Amino acid sequence: MRNRLRVLRAERGWTQEELGKRLGVSRQAVNALETEKHDPSLDLAYRIAAAFELKVEEVFENPHL
Protein backbone atom coordinates (compact mmCIF):
# COMPACT_ATOMS: atom_id res chain seq x y z
CA MET A 1 0.00 0.00 0.00
CA ARG A 2 1.44 3.34 -1.00
CA ASN A 3 2.00 5.76 1.84
CA ARG A 4 3.59 9.09 2.80
CA LEU A 5 5.34 7.87 5.94
CA ARG A 6 8.89 8.80 4.95
CA VAL A 7 7.88 12.33 3.91
CA LEU A 8 5.71 12.92 6.98
CA ARG A 9 8.41 11.60 9.30
CA ALA A 10 11.09 13.76 7.66
CA GLU A 11 8.89 16.86 7.89
CA ARG A 12 8.77 16.38 11.65
CA GLY A 13 12.46 15.56 11.96
CA TRP A 14 11.75 12.14 13.48
CA THR A 15 14.04 9.17 12.99
CA GLN A 16 12.62 5.75 12.21
CA GLU A 17 13.53 4.79 15.78
CA GLU A 18 11.55 7.74 17.21
CA LEU A 19 8.50 6.97 15.09
CA GLY A 20 8.72 3.31 16.06
CA LYS A 21 8.70 4.24 19.77
CA ARG A 22 5.66 6.47 19.27
CA LEU A 23 3.87 3.60 17.53
CA GLY A 24 5.09 0.76 19.74
CA VAL A 25 6.92 -1.00 16.89
CA SER A 26 10.56 -1.52 15.94
CA ARG A 27 12.66 0.68 13.68
CA GLN A 28 12.74 -2.26 11.25
CA ALA A 29 8.93 -2.31 11.16
CA VAL A 30 8.87 1.41 10.31
CA ASN A 31 11.42 0.79 7.55
CA ALA A 32 9.33 -2.07 6.12
CA LEU A 33 6.27 0.19 6.06
CA GLU A 34 8.14 3.10 4.48
CA THR A 35 9.59 0.92 1.74
CA GLU A 36 6.15 -0.67 1.24
CA LYS A 37 7.48 -4.17 1.91
CA HIS A 38 4.67 -4.67 4.44
CA ASP A 39 1.20 -3.20 4.87
CA PRO A 40 0.13 -2.08 8.34
CA SER A 41 -2.70 -3.70 10.23
CA LEU A 42 -5.81 -1.54 10.49
CA ASP A 43 -4.97 -0.79 14.12
CA LEU A 44 -1.43 0.28 13.23
CA ALA A 45 -2.66 2.41 10.32
CA TYR A 46 -4.90 4.32 12.73
CA ARG A 47 -2.06 4.70 15.26
CA ILE A 48 0.18 6.06 12.49
CA ALA A 49 -2.44 8.57 11.40
CA ALA A 50 -2.97 9.65 15.02
CA ALA A 51 0.79 10.12 15.54
CA PHE A 52 0.82 12.56 12.62
CA GLU A 53 -2.56 14.08 13.60
CA LEU A 54 -3.95 13.19 10.18
CA LYS A 55 -6.75 11.06 8.76
CA VAL A 56 -5.77 7.58 7.58
CA GLU A 57 -6.59 8.65 4.01
CA GLU A 58 -4.01 11.45 4.28
CA VAL A 59 -1.26 8.95 5.08
CA PHE A 60 -2.22 5.92 2.97
CA GLU A 61 -3.39 5.72 -0.62
CA ASN A 62 -6.44 3.56 -1.30
CA PRO A 63 -5.30 1.02 -3.93
CA HIS A 64 -8.93 0.38 -4.92
CA LEU A 65 -9.66 3.84 -6.28
PDB file of N, CA, C and O in Angstrom:
ATOM      1  N   MET A   1       0.849  -1.170   0.000  1.00  0.00           N
ATOM      2  CA  MET A   1       0.000   0.000   0.000  1.00  0.00           C
ATOM      3  C   MET A   1       0.898   1.238   0.000  1.00  0.00           C
ATOM      4  O   MET A   1       1.805   1.366   0.823  1.00  0.00           O
ATOM      5  N   ARG A   2       0.633   2.123  -0.918  1.00  0.00           N
ATOM      6  CA  ARG A   2       1.439   3.343  -1.004  1.00  0.00           C
ATOM      7  C   ARG A   2       1.133   4.242   0.188  1.00  0.00           C
ATOM      8  O   ARG A   2      -0.007   4.336   0.643  1.00  0.00           O
ATOM      9  N   ASN A   3       2.186   4.903   0.684  1.00  0.00           N
ATOM     10  CA  ASN A   3       2.003   5.763   1.844  1.00  0.00           C
ATOM     11  C   ASN A   3       2.979   6.936   1.800  1.00  0.00           C
ATOM     12  O   ASN A   3       3.896   6.978   0.979  1.00  0.00           O
ATOM     13  N   ARG A   4       2.753   7.880   2.702  1.00  0.00           N
ATOM     14  CA  ARG A   4       3.586   9.087   2.796  1.00  0.00           C
ATOM     15  C   ARG A   4       4.424   9.096   4.072  1.00  0.00           C
ATOM     16  O   ARG A   4       4.854  10.157   4.523  1.00  0.00           O
ATOM     17  N   LEU A   5       4.656   7.933   4.649  1.00  0.00           N
ATOM     18  CA  LEU A   5       5.342   7.867   5.942  1.00  0.00           C
ATOM     19  C   LEU A   5       6.699   8.550   5.943  1.00  0.00           C
ATOM     20  O   LEU A   5       6.988   9.353   6.830  1.00  0.00           O
ATOM     21  N   ARG A   6       7.529   8.241   4.965  1.00  0.00           N
ATOM     22  CA  ARG A   6       8.890   8.802   4.946  1.00  0.00           C
ATOM     23  C   ARG A   6       8.848  10.327   4.896  1.00  0.00           C
ATOM     24  O   ARG A   6       9.592  10.995   5.614  1.00  0.00           O
ATOM     25  N   VAL A   7       7.986  10.870   4.056  1.00  0.00           N
ATOM     26  CA  VAL A   7       7.879  12.329   3.913  1.00  0.00           C
ATOM     27  C   VAL A   7       7.350  12.951   5.205  1.00  0.00           C
ATOM     28  O   VAL A   7       7.900  13.941   5.689  1.00  0.00           O
ATOM     29  N   LEU A   8       6.299  12.381   5.756  1.00  0.00           N
ATOM     30  CA  LEU A   8       5.712  12.915   6.977  1.00  0.00           C
ATOM     31  C   LEU A   8       6.702  12.858   8.137  1.00  0.00           C
ATOM     32  O   LEU A   8       6.803  13.798   8.925  1.00  0.00           O
ATOM     33  N   ARG A   9       7.425  11.752   8.232  1.00  0.00           N
ATOM     34  CA  ARG A   9       8.410  11.598   9.302  1.00  0.00           C
ATOM     35  C   ARG A   9       9.528  12.627   9.147  1.00  0.00           C
ATOM     36  O   ARG A   9       9.948  13.246  10.124  1.00  0.00           O
ATOM     37  N   ALA A  10      10.009  12.808   7.914  1.00  0.00           N
ATOM     38  CA  ALA A  10      11.088  13.763   7.663  1.00  0.00           C
ATOM     39  C   ALA A  10      10.640  15.194   7.956  1.00  0.00           C
ATOM     40  O   ALA A  10      11.417  15.993   8.480  1.00  0.00           O
ATOM     41  N   GLU A  11       9.401  15.516   7.622  1.00  0.00           N
ATOM     42  CA  GLU A  11       8.886  16.863   7.887  1.00  0.00           C
ATOM     43  C   GLU A  11       8.911  17.192   9.378  1.00  0.00           C
ATOM     44  O   GLU A  11       9.059  18.351   9.763  1.00  0.00           O
ATOM     45  N   ARG A  12       8.766  16.177  10.200  1.00  0.00           N
ATOM     46  CA  ARG A  12       8.771  16.383  11.650  1.00  0.00           C
ATOM     47  C   ARG A  12      10.148  16.181  12.273  1.00  0.00           C
ATOM     48  O   ARG A  12      10.335  16.409  13.468  1.00  0.00           O
ATOM     49  N   GLY A  13      11.106  15.755  11.463  1.00  0.00           N
ATOM     50  CA  GLY A  13      12.462  15.558  11.962  1.00  0.00           C
ATOM     51  C   GLY A  13      12.613  14.328  12.839  1.00  0.00           C
ATOM     52  O   GLY A  13      13.539  14.249  13.646  1.00  0.00           O
ATOM     53  N   TRP A  14      11.708  13.363  12.687  1.00  0.00           N
ATOM     54  CA  TRP A  14      11.753  12.145  13.475  1.00  0.00           C
ATOM     55  C   TRP A  14      12.606  11.095  12.776  1.00  0.00           C
ATOM     56  O   TRP A  14      12.593  10.999  11.549  1.00  0.00           O
ATOM     57  N   THR A  15      13.339  10.317  13.542  1.00  0.00           N
ATOM     58  CA  THR A  15      14.043   9.166  12.994  1.00  0.00           C
ATOM     59  C   THR A  15      13.064   8.003  12.932  1.00  0.00           C
ATOM     60  O   THR A  15      11.979   8.059  13.510  1.00  0.00           O
ATOM     61  N   GLN A  16      13.458   6.952  12.227  1.00  0.00           N
ATOM     62  CA  GLN A  16      12.625   5.752  12.211  1.00  0.00           C
ATOM     63  C   GLN A  16      12.487   5.193  13.620  1.00  0.00           C
ATOM     64  O   GLN A  16      11.423   4.701  13.994  1.00  0.00           O
ATOM     65  N   GLU A  17      13.549   5.269  14.392  1.00  0.00           N
ATOM     66  CA  GLU A  17      13.528   4.791  15.781  1.00  0.00           C
ATOM     67  C   GLU A  17      12.506   5.574  16.601  1.00  0.00           C
ATOM     68  O   GLU A  17      11.734   4.983  17.357  1.00  0.00           O
ATOM     69  N   GLU A  18      12.496   6.907  16.454  1.00  0.00           N
ATOM     70  CA  GLU A  18      11.552   7.739  17.211  1.00  0.00           C
ATOM     71  C   GLU A  18      10.112   7.426  16.825  1.00  0.00           C
ATOM     72  O   GLU A  18       9.247   7.305  17.692  1.00  0.00           O
ATOM     73  N   LEU A  19       9.855   7.295  15.533  1.00  0.00           N
ATOM     74  CA  LEU A  19       8.496   6.973  15.093  1.00  0.00           C
ATOM     75  C   LEU A  19       8.094   5.603  15.616  1.00  0.00           C
ATOM     76  O   LEU A  19       6.966   5.415  16.072  1.00  0.00           O
ATOM     77  N   GLY A  20       9.012   4.649  15.551  1.00  0.00           N
ATOM     78  CA  GLY A  20       8.722   3.313  16.065  1.00  0.00           C
ATOM     79  C   GLY A  20       8.331   3.344  17.533  1.00  0.00           C
ATOM     80  O   GLY A  20       7.395   2.653  17.934  1.00  0.00           O
ATOM     81  N   LYS A  21       9.031   4.135  18.345  1.00  0.00           N
ATOM     82  CA  LYS A  21       8.702   4.243  19.770  1.00  0.00           C
ATOM     83  C   LYS A  21       7.323   4.852  19.963  1.00  0.00           C
ATOM     84  O   LYS A  21       6.570   4.418  20.834  1.00  0.00           O
ATOM     85  N   ARG A  22       6.989   5.847  19.162  1.00  0.00           N
ATOM     86  CA  ARG A  22       5.659   6.473  19.266  1.00  0.00           C
ATOM     87  C   ARG A  22       4.548   5.479  18.922  1.00  0.00           C
ATOM     88  O   ARG A  22       3.444   5.546  19.463  1.00  0.00           O
ATOM     89  N   LEU A  23       4.867   4.554  18.006  1.00  0.00           N
ATOM     90  CA  LEU A  23       3.872   3.596  17.533  1.00  0.00           C
ATOM     91  C   LEU A  23       3.897   2.270  18.282  1.00  0.00           C
ATOM     92  O   LEU A  23       2.966   1.472  18.170  1.00  0.00           O
ATOM     93  N   GLY A  24       4.961   2.033  19.047  1.00  0.00           N
ATOM     94  CA  GLY A  24       5.093   0.760  19.740  1.00  0.00           C
ATOM     95  C   GLY A  24       5.567  -0.363  18.836  1.00  0.00           C
ATOM     96  O   GLY A  24       5.234  -1.528  19.055  1.00  0.00           O
ATOM     97  N   VAL A  25       6.359  -0.007  17.803  1.00  0.00           N
ATOM     98  CA  VAL A  25       6.922  -1.002  16.889  1.00  0.00           C
ATOM     99  C   VAL A  25       8.419  -0.744  16.751  1.00  0.00           C
ATOM    100  O   VAL A  25       8.925   0.276  17.219  1.00  0.00           O
ATOM    101  N   SER A  26       9.116  -1.659  16.115  1.00  0.00           N
ATOM    102  CA  SER A  26      10.564  -1.520  15.941  1.00  0.00           C
ATOM    103  C   SER A  26      10.912  -0.575  14.799  1.00  0.00           C
ATOM    104  O   SER A  26      10.071  -0.259  13.957  1.00  0.00           O
ATOM    105  N   ARG A  27      12.164  -0.129  14.784  1.00  0.00           N
ATOM    106  CA  ARG A  27      12.661   0.679  13.675  1.00  0.00           C
ATOM    107  C   ARG A  27      12.553  -0.111  12.376  1.00  0.00           C
ATOM    108  O   ARG A  27      12.240   0.455  11.328  1.00  0.00           O
ATOM    109  N   GLN A  28      12.810  -1.415  12.439  1.00  0.00           N
ATOM    110  CA  GLN A  28      12.736  -2.260  11.248  1.00  0.00           C
ATOM    111  C   GLN A  28      11.312  -2.319  10.704  1.00  0.00           C
ATOM    112  O   GLN A  28      11.109  -2.367   9.491  1.00  0.00           O
ATOM    113  N   ALA A  29      10.332  -2.315  11.598  1.00  0.00           N
ATOM    114  CA  ALA A  29       8.934  -2.310  11.158  1.00  0.00           C
ATOM    115  C   ALA A  29       8.604  -1.007  10.444  1.00  0.00           C
ATOM    116  O   ALA A  29       7.916  -1.019   9.424  1.00  0.00           O
ATOM    117  N   VAL A  30       9.083   0.114  10.966  1.00  0.00           N
ATOM    118  CA  VAL A  30       8.871   1.410  10.312  1.00  0.00           C
ATOM    119  C   VAL A  30       9.517   1.396   8.931  1.00  0.00           C
ATOM    120  O   VAL A  30       8.920   1.864   7.962  1.00  0.00           O
ATOM    121  N   ASN A  31      10.732   0.863   8.837  1.00  0.00           N
ATOM    122  CA  ASN A  31      11.415   0.794   7.550  1.00  0.00           C
ATOM    123  C   ASN A  31      10.629  -0.059   6.557  1.00  0.00           C
ATOM    124  O   ASN A  31      10.498   0.316   5.392  1.00  0.00           O
ATOM    125  N   ALA A  32      10.108  -1.191   7.001  1.00  0.00           N
ATOM    126  CA  ALA A  32       9.331  -2.066   6.119  1.00  0.00           C
ATOM    127  C   ALA A  32       8.065  -1.375   5.632  1.00  0.00           C
ATOM    128  O   ALA A  32       7.649  -1.581   4.492  1.00  0.00           O
ATOM    129  N   LEU A  33       7.454  -0.562   6.474  1.00  0.00           N
ATOM    130  CA  LEU A  33       6.266   0.191   6.063  1.00  0.00           C
ATOM    131  C   LEU A  33       6.642   1.289   5.070  1.00  0.00           C
ATOM    132  O   LEU A  33       5.967   1.478   4.058  1.00  0.00           O
ATOM    133  N   GLU A  34       7.715   2.005   5.364  1.00  0.00           N
ATOM    134  CA  GLU A  34       8.140   3.102   4.482  1.00  0.00           C
ATOM    135  C   GLU A  34       8.536   2.616   3.098  1.00  0.00           C
ATOM    136  O   GLU A  34       8.279   3.292   2.102  1.00  0.00           O
ATOM    137  N   THR A  35       9.153   1.462   3.032  1.00  0.00           N
ATOM    138  CA  THR A  35       9.592   0.921   1.742  1.00  0.00           C
ATOM    139  C   THR A  35       8.508   0.068   1.091  1.00  0.00           C
ATOM    140  O   THR A  35       8.718  -0.533   0.038  1.00  0.00           O
ATOM    141  N   GLU A  36       7.337   0.028   1.745  1.00  0.00           N
ATOM    142  CA  GLU A  36       6.153  -0.668   1.243  1.00  0.00           C
ATOM    143  C   GLU A  36       6.383  -2.162   1.066  1.00  0.00           C
ATOM    144  O   GLU A  36       5.784  -2.797   0.198  1.00  0.00           O
ATOM    145  N   LYS A  37       7.265  -2.718   1.906  1.00  0.00           N
ATOM    146  CA  LYS A  37       7.485  -4.165   1.907  1.00  0.00           C
ATOM    147  C   LYS A  37       6.382  -4.864   2.691  1.00  0.00           C
ATOM    148  O   LYS A  37       6.093  -6.037   2.455  1.00  0.00           O
ATOM    149  N   HIS A  38       5.760  -4.135   3.632  1.00  0.00           N
ATOM    150  CA  HIS A  38       4.665  -4.670   4.439  1.00  0.00           C
ATOM    151  C   HIS A  38       3.578  -3.621   4.560  1.00  0.00           C
ATOM    152  O   HIS A  38       3.856  -2.423   4.600  1.00  0.00           O
ATOM    153  N   ASP A  39       2.338  -4.082   4.619  1.00  0.00           N
ATOM    154  CA  ASP A  39       1.205  -3.199   4.866  1.00  0.00           C
ATOM    155  C   ASP A  39       0.889  -3.223   6.356  1.00  0.00           C
ATOM    156  O   ASP A  39       1.032  -4.264   6.998  1.00  0.00           O
ATOM    157  N   PRO A  40       0.464  -2.101   6.914  1.00  0.00           N
ATOM    158  CA  PRO A  40       0.129  -2.083   8.335  1.00  0.00           C
ATOM    159  C   PRO A  40      -1.222  -2.743   8.600  1.00  0.00           C
ATOM    160  O   PRO A  40      -2.086  -2.793   7.725  1.00  0.00           O
ATOM    161  N   SER A  41      -1.385  -3.242   9.807  1.00  0.00           N
ATOM    162  CA  SER A  41      -2.704  -3.697  10.229  1.00  0.00           C
ATOM    163  C   SER A  41      -3.601  -2.460  10.301  1.00  0.00           C
ATOM    164  O   SER A  41      -3.110  -1.332  10.282  1.00  0.00           O
ATOM    165  N   LEU A  42      -4.888  -2.671  10.383  1.00  0.00           N
ATOM    166  CA  LEU A  42      -5.813  -1.544  10.486  1.00  0.00           C
ATOM    167  C   LEU A  42      -5.535  -0.747  11.758  1.00  0.00           C
ATOM    168  O   LEU A  42      -5.547   0.484  11.743  1.00  0.00           O
ATOM    169  N   ASP A  43      -5.284  -1.456  12.856  1.00  0.00           N
ATOM    170  CA  ASP A  43      -4.973  -0.793  14.119  1.00  0.00           C
ATOM    171  C   ASP A  43      -3.719   0.065  13.985  1.00  0.00           C
ATOM    172  O   ASP A  43      -3.708   1.215  14.426  1.00  0.00           O
ATOM    173  N   LEU A  44      -2.670  -0.478  13.385  1.00  0.00           N
ATOM    174  CA  LEU A  44      -1.432   0.276  13.231  1.00  0.00           C
ATOM    175  C   LEU A  44      -1.623   1.466  12.294  1.00  0.00           C
ATOM    176  O   LEU A  44      -1.064   2.535  12.536  1.00  0.00           O
ATOM    177  N   ALA A  45      -2.397   1.297  11.239  1.00  0.00           N
ATOM    178  CA  ALA A  45      -2.661   2.412  10.322  1.00  0.00           C
ATOM    179  C   ALA A  45      -3.319   3.573  11.060  1.00  0.00           C
ATOM    180  O   ALA A  45      -2.982   4.732  10.821  1.00  0.00           O
ATOM    181  N   TYR A  46      -4.253   3.267  11.954  1.00  0.00           N
ATOM    182  CA  TYR A  46      -4.902   4.320  12.735  1.00  0.00           C
ATOM    183  C   TYR A  46      -3.941   4.949  13.738  1.00  0.00           C
ATOM    184  O   TYR A  46      -3.995   6.157  13.967  1.00  0.00           O
ATOM    185  N   ARG A  47      -3.058   4.141  14.341  1.00  0.00           N
ATOM    186  CA  ARG A  47      -2.061   4.700  15.264  1.00  0.00           C
ATOM    187  C   ARG A  47      -1.093   5.615  14.528  1.00  0.00           C
ATOM    188  O   ARG A  47      -0.692   6.653  15.054  1.00  0.00           O
ATOM    189  N   ILE A  48      -0.716   5.230  13.307  1.00  0.00           N
ATOM    190  CA  ILE A  48       0.182   6.057  12.494  1.00  0.00           C
ATOM    191  C   ILE A  48      -0.490   7.397  12.189  1.00  0.00           C
ATOM    192  O   ILE A  48       0.104   8.458  12.381  1.00  0.00           O
ATOM    193  N   ALA A  49      -1.718   7.338  11.718  1.00  0.00           N
ATOM    194  CA  ALA A  49      -2.444   8.569  11.401  1.00  0.00           C
ATOM    195  C   ALA A  49      -2.559   9.461  12.632  1.00  0.00           C
ATOM    196  O   ALA A  49      -2.383  10.676  12.535  1.00  0.00           O
ATOM    197  N   ALA A  50      -2.850   8.871  13.782  1.00  0.00           N
ATOM    198  CA  ALA A  50      -2.967   9.652  15.017  1.00  0.00           C
ATOM    199  C   ALA A  50      -1.638  10.290  15.400  1.00  0.00           C
ATOM    200  O   ALA A  50      -1.614  11.427  15.871  1.00  0.00           O
ATOM    201  N   ALA A  51      -0.536   9.577  15.206  1.00  0.00           N
ATOM    202  CA  ALA A  51       0.786  10.118  15.537  1.00  0.00           C
ATOM    203  C   ALA A  51       1.086  11.371  14.726  1.00  0.00           C
ATOM    204  O   ALA A  51       1.745  12.289  15.213  1.00  0.00           O
ATOM    205  N   PHE A  52       0.602  11.406  13.492  1.00  0.00           N
ATOM    206  CA  PHE A  52       0.822  12.561  12.625  1.00  0.00           C
ATOM    207  C   PHE A  52      -0.336  13.557  12.673  1.00  0.00           C
ATOM    208  O   PHE A  52      -0.310  14.584  11.995  1.00  0.00           O
ATOM    209  N   GLU A  53      -1.354  13.243  13.480  1.00  0.00           N
ATOM    210  CA  GLU A  53      -2.556  14.077  13.601  1.00  0.00           C
ATOM    211  C   GLU A  53      -3.218  14.293  12.242  1.00  0.00           C
ATOM    212  O   GLU A  53      -3.599  15.405  11.879  1.00  0.00           O
ATOM    213  N   LEU A  54      -3.341  13.179  11.501  1.00  0.00           N
ATOM    214  CA  LEU A  54      -3.951  13.188  10.178  1.00  0.00           C
ATOM    215  C   LEU A  54      -5.009  12.094  10.105  1.00  0.00           C
ATOM    216  O   LEU A  54      -5.088  11.230  10.979  1.00  0.00           O
ATOM    217  N   LYS A  55      -5.818  12.142   9.056  1.00  0.00           N
ATOM    218  CA  LYS A  55      -6.750  11.063   8.763  1.00  0.00           C
ATOM    219  C   LYS A  55      -5.967   9.942   8.078  1.00  0.00           C
ATOM    220  O   LYS A  55      -4.948  10.196   7.437  1.00  0.00           O
ATOM    221  N   VAL A  56      -6.438   8.721   8.215  1.00  0.00           N
ATOM    222  CA  VAL A  56      -5.773   7.579   7.579  1.00  0.00           C
ATOM    223  C   VAL A  56      -5.604   7.819   6.078  1.00  0.00           C
ATOM    224  O   VAL A  56      -4.573   7.475   5.500  1.00  0.00           O
ATOM    225  N   GLU A  57      -6.621   8.410   5.455  1.00  0.00           N
ATOM    226  CA  GLU A  57      -6.595   8.654   4.013  1.00  0.00           C
ATOM    227  C   GLU A  57      -5.516   9.661   3.607  1.00  0.00           C
ATOM    228  O   GLU A  57      -5.110   9.705   2.446  1.00  0.00           O
ATOM    229  N   GLU A  58      -5.056  10.466   4.563  1.00  0.00           N
ATOM    230  CA  GLU A  58      -4.014  11.446   4.277  1.00  0.00           C
ATOM    231  C   GLU A  58      -2.617  10.836   4.373  1.00  0.00           C
ATOM    232  O   GLU A  58      -1.635  11.440   3.942  1.00  0.00           O
ATOM    233  N   VAL A  59      -2.541   9.641   4.938  1.00  0.00           N
ATOM    234  CA  VAL A  59      -1.257   8.952   5.079  1.00  0.00           C
ATOM    235  C   VAL A  59      -1.133   7.834   4.050  1.00  0.00           C
ATOM    236  O   VAL A  59      -0.072   7.642   3.455  1.00  0.00           O
ATOM    237  N   PHE A  60      -2.220   7.101   3.845  1.00  0.00           N
ATOM    238  CA  PHE A  60      -2.217   5.924   2.970  1.00  0.00           C
ATOM    239  C   PHE A  60      -3.093   6.132   1.748  1.00  0.00           C
ATOM    240  O   PHE A  60      -4.160   6.740   1.834  1.00  0.00           O
ATOM    241  N   GLU A  61      -2.642   5.629   0.620  1.00  0.00           N
ATOM    242  CA  GLU A  61      -3.393   5.717  -0.623  1.00  0.00           C
ATOM    243  C   GLU A  61      -4.272   4.477  -0.755  1.00  0.00           C
ATOM    244  O   GLU A  61      -3.804   3.356  -0.555  1.00  0.00           O
ATOM    245  N   ASN A  62      -5.533   4.677  -1.089  1.00  0.00           N
ATOM    246  CA  ASN A  62      -6.439   3.561  -1.302  1.00  0.00           C
ATOM    247  C   ASN A  62      -6.125   2.919  -2.647  1.00  0.00           C
ATOM    248  O   ASN A  62      -6.294   3.565  -3.681  1.00  0.00           O
ATOM    249  N   PRO A  63      -5.674   1.667  -2.666  1.00  0.00           N
ATOM    250  CA  PRO A  63      -5.304   1.022  -3.925  1.00  0.00           C
ATOM    251  C   PRO A  63      -6.511   0.637  -4.773  1.00  0.00           C
ATOM    252  O   PRO A  63      -6.355   0.211  -5.917  1.00  0.00           O
ATOM    253  N   HIS A  64      -7.714   0.783  -4.218  1.00  0.00           N
ATOM    254  CA  HIS A  64      -8.926   0.376  -4.924  1.00  0.00           C
ATOM    255  C   HIS A  64      -9.638   1.529  -5.618  1.00  0.00           C
ATOM    256  O   HIS A  64     -10.730   1.352  -6.159  1.00  0.00           O
ATOM    257  N   LEU A  65      -9.031   2.696  -5.604  1.00  0.00           N
ATOM    258  CA  LEU A  65      -9.661   3.843  -6.281  1.00  0.00           C
ATOM    259  C   LEU A  65      -8.985   4.119  -7.599  1.00  0.00           C
ATOM    260  O   LEU A  65      -9.374   5.045  -8.311  1.00  0.00           O
TER     261      LEU A  65
END
